[in-house]
C-alpha cells in the first residue's frame, strides 16, 4: 500500500514537472517569437523630394520615440510640403525646420511648430557622460534638436550627438548623402563665417520664405515629404 502511494506521489510530481516545463517552454517560445518580431518589424520610411533630388530614411522609434512621432506628425500634416529651406549648410551639417509662424488662430501647423518632447541619448542618457562622448552622431544621422529643429550630419565630429538629448531618429544611406546633401548650396554660414553673413534664423522666423527668396535665392529646400509604411 505504502509503495503504491509513493509511486502515485512520484507520478504526480513528474506530471506537475512536465506541465510546468511545458508552460515555461511556451512562455520562452512566446518571448523569443516576440523578440524576433520586434527586431524584424519594418519601421516606416520617410521619403522627401528636394531641390537636389530624393532622399529617404527609416525611422527609428527604438532610438528616438519622441522625435520619430514628431516627424510622422509633421510629415502627415503637410508641413514639409511648403518649400522648407535648408537654411544652414556648412561642412558639418545642414539644419532645417523653421518657417514663419502664423497667428495661433490661423496656423495650420501649430502643433508641429510647438515641437516634441526631447529624447535621451540612446547610449548614456542623463548621467553617463562617458558613454555619450564615445557615441557621437555618424555621417548621415538625422535628428531633432530642441524638439523643433532638424539636422542632418554631413561630416561627423566629436561634438555632434554627445549632448544628453542627442538621439538620432534615423540614418540616411550614403548614396543619398552624396547625391543630395553633399550638393546643397552653401552660403556663408553664421556659425563658420560670422563676418560673412548667412541666413539669420530670427529673420527667417519673422519673415518666412520671402526673406530667403529675396536675400538667399539659391538656398536648397525640401519640396515634399511622405511616410512610406
Order of alpha helices (4+ residues) and beta strands (2+ residues): alpha-beta-beta-alpha-beta-beta-beta-alpha-alpha-beta-beta-beta-alpha-alpha-alpha-beta
